[in-house]
């Protein structure tokens, strides 16, 4: 367990997050965190962030394949 202190930061208060925790959570400066209080605990969580198109595309390593998808037999008045 690591400890940190609450310090004055202008008209507000702040804490410093140790580098080891930043690295273990893959946090960067200016990342947004959700903050809640439960049972005398302050809980910080990474805020959900939608990935950009470029970030999603990079997950495919430039290899996008088109394939047919079997939707099953027609069940109504679909055009074939």
C-alpha positions as CSV (number, residue, x, y, z in Angstrom):
1,X,0.0,0.0,0.0
2,X,1.3,3.4,-0.9
3,X,0.3,6.7,0.8
4,X,-0.2,10.2,-0.5
5,X,-1.1,13.5,1.2
6,X,-3.9,16.0,0.4
7,X,-2.2,19.3,-0.5
8,X,-3.5,22.8,-1.3
9,X,-3.7,23.4,-5.0
10,X,-4.8,26.9,-5.7
11,X,-8.3,27.3,-4.2
12,X,-8.8,23.5,-4.3
13,X,-7.1,20.5,-2.8
14,X,-5.3,17.7,-4.7
15,X,-3.3,14.5,-4.3
16,X,-0.4,13.2,-6.3
17,X,-0.7,9.7,-7.7
18,X,2.6,7.8,-7.5
19,X,4.3,6.8,-10.7
20,X,4.0,3.1,-10.0
21,X,0.3,3.4,-9.7
22,X,0.1,5.5,-12.9
23,X,2.0,2.9,-14.8
24,X,0.1,-0.1,-13.4
25,X,-3.2,1.6,-14.4
26,X,-1.8,2.9,-17.8
27,X,-2.8,6.4,-16.7
28,X,-1.4,9.5,-18.4
29,X,-1.4,13.2,-17.4
30,X,-4.8,14.8,-18.2
31,X,-6.6,11.4,-18.3
32,X,-10.2,11.7,-16.9
33,X,-11.1,9.7,-13.8
34,X,-14.5,9.0,-12.3
35,X,-14.6,9.6,-8.5
36,X,-17.0,8.2,-6.0
37,X,-17.2,7.7,-2.3
38,X,-18.2,4.4,-0.7
39,X,-17.8,3.3,2.9
40,X,-15.2,6.0,3.8
41,X,-13.3,5.2,0.6
42,X,-12.5,7.5,-2.3
43,X,-12.6,5.4,-5.4
44,X,-11.0,6.6,-8.7
45,X,-11.8,4.7,-11.9
46,X,-10.8,5.4,-15.5
47,X,-13.6,7.1,-17.2
48,X,-15.1,5.3,-20.2
49,X,-13.9,6.7,-23.4
50,X,-15.0,5.8,-26.9
51,X,-12.1,4.9,-29.2
52,X,-11.5,7.0,-32.3
53,X,-11.9,5.4,-35.7
54,X,-8.1,5.5,-36.0
55,X,-7.7,3.7,-32.7
56,X,-10.2,1.0,-33.7
57,X,-8.6,0.6,-37.1
58,X,-5.1,0.2,-35.6
59,X,-6.4,-2.9,-33.8
60,X,-6.7,-4.6,-37.2
61,X,-3.1,-4.0,-38.2
62,X,-4.3,-2.8,-41.6
63,X,-5.9,-6.2,-42.3
64,X,-9.7,-5.8,-42.8
65,X,-11.4,-8.6,-44.5
66,X,-14.9,-8.6,-45.8
67,X,-16.8,-11.8,-45.4
68,X,-20.3,-13.0,-46.1
69,X,-22.5,-13.5,-43.0
70,X,-25.3,-16.1,-43.0
71,X,-28.4,-14.4,-41.7
72,X,-30.4,-17.6,-42.2
73,X,-33.3,-18.3,-44.5
74,X,-35.7,-15.4,-45.5
75,X,-38.5,-15.2,-43.0
76,X,-40.7,-12.6,-44.7
77,X,-40.9,-10.5,-47.8
78,X,-37.1,-9.8,-48.0
79,X,-35.7,-9.1,-51.4
80,X,-33.1,-11.7,-52.5
